[in-house]
Amino acid sequence: MRTIVITGASDGIGAEAARQLSEATVDKDQQLVLIGRSPEKTRRIAEELGAAHHLVDYTSLDSVRVLAATLNEKYGRIDVLANNAGGVFSGPVRTVDGFERTFQVNYLAPFLLTHLLMEKLMSSQANVVFNSSFTSWMMGKIDLHDLSGWGNFSINQAYANSKLAVNIFSEQLHQRYHRQGISTVSFSPGMVATNVVRESGYEPGPRLKKLAAPFLTPLDRAGGRLAYFISGEPGRDWESGKFYGSNLKPGRHTKLSQSPRLSERVWELSSQMLAIRW
C-alpha cells in the first residue's frame, strides 16, 4: 500500500491534487492521508475521497509534534510527504512559539514535520515534495542575522523569503539524504487565488487583483502540478534536488540557493531554532 501524506489538503491546491490522485488511481493500492487545519473542511474532503485525515495548526509547533507522533504511530510507511501547506499572511505576527507567522507556517513547521518523520521516510525510500513559488523564490532574501524575518517586514517579502528557505531546505535534504533513499523536489504551481489568502488575514486590493487576474492559474491546473510531482518517479519524471517552474521544467537557481555555505547555515540555524539534531 503506497501511503501519500498531503498537508494543506483541506482546500485549494492540496484538495484538488488529492481529488485528481484519487480519480487517477485504477487500483486500490494507494492510501491518501489528508492533513488540514479546518476540522470541517478536512473531514469533508476526506469523506468525499474515502481518505484518512488528521488536523494540524502550523502556528503551533506542539501541534506539528502531535501530528508527527500520530503519523509515525498510525502508518507503517510514508511513501510521499507533500509539504503543501502555507499561505500569505499580514503581519508581522508572533506565534506562540515566538517566531514570525509567515516564516513558521511556510517553512519552519514543514522543516520540523519532515525531521520528525525522517526515520519513517528513510525506511520507506520516500519522496518529499515542496510547494514553492518561482516568482517569490526569485525575489527571496536570506538574512542569517534575522532568519525569521522580523526586521522591515512586508507581506510579499516575507512570503518570498519563506519560499526561498523552502527551496534551500529541499536542496539540502537531497544533499544530505539522497544516498539513504530520500528524493526531494520543489515546484511552483503557478499564481493561484485560493481561500488560503483570504483566510490568512491578507486581502489584496482591487487594483492588485485586476493586475494579477490575467496571470492566475486555474485551480485544477495548479492541483494537477502537485499531483504530477506526487505521482511522478524521480529519475524519470523529475530530478531529485531540483526546483521546477509551473511549466514542469527545471527552473533557474538563484545565487543565494547555489551558495553551499549559506544553505548549510540556514539548515543549521533552523535546527537550532527548533532544538533538533538530524
Sequence and secondary structure as in RCSB ss.txt:
>XXXX:A:sequence
MRTIVITGASDGIGAEAARQLSEATVDKDQQLVLIGRSPEKTRRIAEELGAAHHLVDYTSLDSVRVLAATLNEKY
GRIDVLANNAGGVFSGPVRTVDGFERTFQVNYLAPFLLTHLLMEKLMSSQANVVFNSSFTSWMMGKIDLHDLSGW
GNFSINQAYANSKLAVNIFSEQLHQRYHRQGISTVSFSPGMVATNVVRESGYEPGPRLKKLAAPFLTPLDRAGGR
LAYFISGEPGRDWESGKFYGSNLKPGRHTKLSQSPRLSERVWELSSQMLAIRW
>XXXX:A:secstr
 EEEEESS SSHHHHHHHHHHHHH  SS EEEEEEES HHHHHHHHHHHT EEEE  TT HHHHHHHHHHHHHH 
S  SEEEE       S  B TTSSBHHHIIIIIHHHHHHHHTHHHHHHTT EEEEE  HHHHHH    TTSTT  
TT  HHHHHHHHHHHHHHHHHHHHHHHGGGT EEEEE   B   HHHHHTT    HHHHHHHGGGB  HHHHHHH
HHHHHH  BTTTB TTEEE TTSSB    TTTT HHHHHHHHHHHHHHHT   
